[in-house]
């Protein structure tokens, strides 16, 4: 098919160029922007109106000459070439090789925009994914096909947590497990850390990385999660693998969306973010799931840093509406040197109840998790009371709660940064901690479970 070139640009505004006299172009269509000195940059159509096309240029527009720049509409969407050889590779936010190993040859071209999975074609998520972290595996279990975000804050160790989950995660009973790791708007030292931890230590057989750096053009941040999810869908539904997608940091993605919305002259909504932020995030998060008649699956673990630690900020607020729970990191626990600093009482997994218990971990897992939640909640009440009357004035049961809380945080929550704790060890540790409490407070477990696990517990 002959491609039509248009000479000259009507307007340049930030990363956008306006081309007039365009016929037959489509929304999202890929565009070659040919510079006067011969270089070529890629862009895509983001708006169409009466013979005009607004093109978003990926690599910036600072040196474009309006009179001589040519645009060539390619008649296809933004695509990425995918093959089994992408496992172990590192790419840029636009799918270009960053590891010096050359392009992906013989790959299947796929539209990176993708679509949300049809709810009627999904199976209900039920299978437990092991992360090796007691707090997650026991109290907010990650389930295959789930969307479970991590709400963090500036300065908290979410990057270390992301790497640990990426290297330790596995689907119990399955060998065909892979991880797609996407860094969005990350600093160079973070990119070096991810590369060293995930690639240079030899754990490359099941990880694909897409890294968009903070000094890359802002438009790349919009594309990076979509490239990563397209690769995950290929691995899952073409190669029948179970894929965990880790995206960090979704706040950078949303900031890029706001910046581009301002450049396009859109009317802002809450805190300056575009009014379509909810639907845009949903177009990313809803690409996770388990499909009927398909052996593969896509599970998402997006990470976002809450501005000013505000969980009511539009980014975590809207994310919570779309996803099935959240894991919240605590600045207070981090200050105490507890890693991972997971705030148990504000975290939850809405699909946990159907992915644990008989056939997955242990029959007593649900009751144990409920009792640990209840007992740790009481710890917070007793600590508040002790701050008023003093610890010496507390009763025996209240002092037992304080001892349980200290043991829960320093033994159950705290782990080494490379410690991969089995789910059975986590459950046994939970039961061991409950032995410090009077049996009258163990209202979430059965008498049979008390006899089996707490036979020598104080009454």
MOJOGI-V57027 format. One record per helix or strand of 2 or more residues. SS is the DSSP state (H for helix, E for strand). FROM is the first residue (numbers start at 1). TO is the last residue. Records with the same first field share a line. If there is no record, write none. Layout:
BEGIN
SS->FROM-TO + FROM-TO
END
This chain:
BEGIN
E->5-7 + 11-13 + 16-20 + 29-34 + 40-49 + 52-57 + 70-77 + 79-82 + 90-92 + 108-111 + 122-123 + 128-130 + 149-152 + 170-171 + 177-186 + 207-213 + 242-248 + 289-291 + 297-305 + 325-329 + 348-349
H->84-86 + 119-121 + 134-139 + 158-168 + 188-200 + 218-237 + 250-263 + 270-272 + 277-285 + 307-309 + 314-322 + 331-335 + 344-346 + 352-354 + 365-389 + 391-393 + 396-413 + 423-434 + 439-441 + 447-453
END
